[in-house]
Amino acid sequence: MSRSAADLSAAEETSGSAPDSPCPDSCFYLDTLLSAFHRNADRVAVVHDGGSLTYADLLDEMYRLARALEGVGLGRGDGVAAFQDNTPGTLLVWMASRLLGCYFVGIPTYSSASEQAKMLEFMEVSVLVYEPGPAAERAAALAGQHGVPTMLSLGPGPVGTDLLALAADQPRTPFPPRAREDDIADVLLTSGSTGGRLKAAAYTFQRLGELVKAWLAFDTQDVAGAAAYRAPGCSLLRFIAMTMSHGVAALPAMLNGATFVLQQSLDPGVALRAIEEQRISVLTTFPSHTYQLIDHPDVTRTDFASLRLLVYYGAPMSPARLKRAMAVFGPVLCQIYGQTETRLVCWLSPEDHAADRPELLRSIGRPLPGVEVQVRTGTAVAAVGEIGEICVRTAYQMNHYWRQPELTAETIVDGWIRTGDLGYLDAEGYVYLVDRLRDIVLVNAINCYTVDIENVLAGHPAVREAVAVGLPDPHTGEAVHAAVVRHPDAEVSEAELRALVRVELSELDEPRTVLFLDAIPVTRAGKRDKNAVRELVAQRIGSAGRSG
């Protein structure tokens, strides 16, 4: 089942990226992670569903699983997929596959069976591992579909071989890592990989090692974010899958021997109780998660004294909602900006949030040490304050897109990754997002930035959340439309909100329609679903046209 030596190299499709230096005898990423696990062997590593595992337990079980996977024929260069269930078993498979030098693929749990089958075929994985509890129905639905590989279950399941039963016969002695620096370690589906062309970012172990080095350097800094991870007894609540966004907050916590409290998904009431009862010190969220927490009735009765850091990422928060979150949680918020293709780029620290500078709350922070950010207009570097495309270069960015050399060449130009985000830099080096290139609304050929419109709408005291989108218009080419969620018992009219945008921004930015919703649609990845909002607005416009 193992690939040939030629397939083990990441040299293919590396258009535009710097070559890695292979290390034949060791893998810095794995060596550092295993060393951290041994150093913190007696600490509780994972708490889940009433049980717990120490870091010593993790080592024992990952060694056994690695041998079991090797026993069914897996080796360097093979692909291991697993559903993104937030369980200790999935985490152990993820780590065991790394020991073997396999590449790991997380399959979104929210996708349809046919879409998951397409992902598995595209990723060319050798096995799919699943948890019989949360994923039994998903696995059964996939069985026999074209492109679906051999299935392994973490316990007795409806299809496939029981991997835990195979592992039970294996010794717990250390398993020498098979991985080498230039082996592919991660193939990460991007958030745009549903409902369209599949796209995935491939990373070698060498690039993951560079990410580890970046976090180790950050860990030495005298800042609140680093101190939270270094603190004795650090505990991290995670309802975002551990195999998703691994480098954002899970990695520094692992390196410091933190305890992970795992929940399968966000239940705001359950999460608030866990923060208080488990004395959670680090919380990682998408903005939509933060909104659900601060809007829950139990939030005013929850003790947040243990919380030292709340990391939000995936999208910026509106300044109005951000101020509300700061009032609830205290001076602990920080924002991370990055993409699947870049990992970490910018950091808006708790100190930045707490500064008496409200303009910083519209920023995504400053580049992390070692990260280069340029704003470009065409091939020229933009002036301070000038809007252009944000381009990024890091030592740990993706090597290439999986099996898509043309797309790689379009995205990585002279070593710089084109993010597709529009923004600008200020004189102090803070980066400000203006919009996604694809989300700009061209009204009479003038750029209207949806982020600005959303911030104005969300600044109204009656508005809890707002989304602006563009739709074709026979008179102006495109027109702005908006969807908003009002606070309970709050009243504001469509005319008032349209006038607010017109006064604060311009007539071109004024939404042609404002749709009132009970909740903004979000993708299962936690991001606002602008395509769904466009469909709702289009239905409203069509309905109004028919009634007229």
HELIX and SHEET records of a PDB file:
HELIX    1   1 ALA A    5  LEU A    8  1                                   4    
HELIX    2   2 PHE A   28  ARG A   39  1                                  12    
HELIX    3   3 TYR A   55  GLY A   71  1                                  17    
HELIX    4   4 PRO A   88  LEU A  100  1                                  13    
HELIX    5   5 ALA A  113  MET A  123  1                                  11    
HELIX    6   6 PRO A  132  LEU A  142  1                                  11    
HELIX    7   7 LEU A  163  ALA A  168  1                                   6    
HELIX    8   8 PHE A  205  ASP A  219  1                                  15    
HELIX    9   9 ALA A  224  ARG A  230  1                                   7    
HELIX   10  10 HIS A  246  ALA A  250  3                                   5    
HELIX   11  11 LEU A  251  LEU A  255  1                                   5    
HELIX   12  12 PRO A  268  GLU A  277  1                                  10    
HELIX   13  13 PRO A  287  ASP A  295  1                                   9    
HELIX   14  14 PRO A  297  ARG A  301  5                                   5    
HELIX   15  15 PRO A  319  PHE A  329  1                                  11    
HELIX   16  16 PRO A  350  ALA A  354  1                                   5    
HELIX   17  17 PRO A  358  ARG A  362  5                                   5    
HELIX   18  18 PRO A  405  THR A  411  1                                   7    
HELIX   19  19 LEU A  437  ASP A  439  5                                   3    
HELIX   20  20 THR A  450  ALA A  458  1                                   9    
HELIX   21  21 GLU A  494  GLU A  504  1                                  11    
HELIX   22  22 LYS A  530  SER A  547  1                                  18    
SHEET    1   A 9 GLY A  51  THR A  54  0                                        
SHEET    2   A 9 VAL A  44  HIS A  48 -1                                        
SHEET    3   A 9 THR A 259  LEU A 262  1                                        
SHEET    4   A 9 SER A 235  ARG A 238  1                                        
SHEET    5   A 9 VAL A 282  THR A 285  1                                        
SHEET    6   A 9 LEU A 309  TYR A 313  1                                        
SHEET    7   A 9 LEU A 333  GLN A 339  1                                        
SHEET    8   A 9 ARG A 343  LEU A 348 -1                                        
SHEET    9   A 9 ARG A 366  PRO A 367 -1                                        
SHEET    1   B 5 TYR A 103  ILE A 107  0                                        
SHEET    2   B 5 GLY A  79  PHE A  83  1                                        
SHEET    3   B 5 VAL A 127  TYR A 130  1                                        
SHEET    4   B 5 THR A 150  SER A 153  1                                        
SHEET    5   B 5 THR A 161  ASP A 162  1                                        
SHEET    1   C 3 ILE A 184  LEU A 189  0                                        
SHEET    2   C 3 ALA A 200  THR A 204 -1                                        
SHEET    3   C 3 HIS A 400  TYR A 401 -1                                        
SHEET    1   D 5 ALA A 380  VAL A 381  0                                        
SHEET    2   D 5 GLU A 372  THR A 377 -1                                        
SHEET    3   D 5 GLY A 388  ARG A 393 -1                                        
SHEET    4   D 5 TRP A 416  LEU A 425 -1                                        
SHEET    5   D 5 ILE A 412  VAL A 413 -1                                        
SHEET    1   E 5 ALA A 380  VAL A 381  0                                        
SHEET    2   E 5 GLU A 372  THR A 377 -1                                        
SHEET    3   E 5 GLY A 388  ARG A 393 -1                                        
SHEET    4   E 5 TRP A 416  LEU A 425 -1                                        
SHEET    5   E 5 VAL A 431  ARG A 436 -1                                        
SHEET    1   F 2 VAL A 441  VAL A 443  0                                        
SHEET    2   F 2 ILE A 446  CYS A 448 -1                                        
SHEET    1   G 3 VAL A 463  ASP A 473  0                                        
SHEET    2   G 3 GLY A 477  ARG A 486 -1                                        
SHEET    3   G 3 THR A 513  PHE A 516  1                                        
END                                                                             
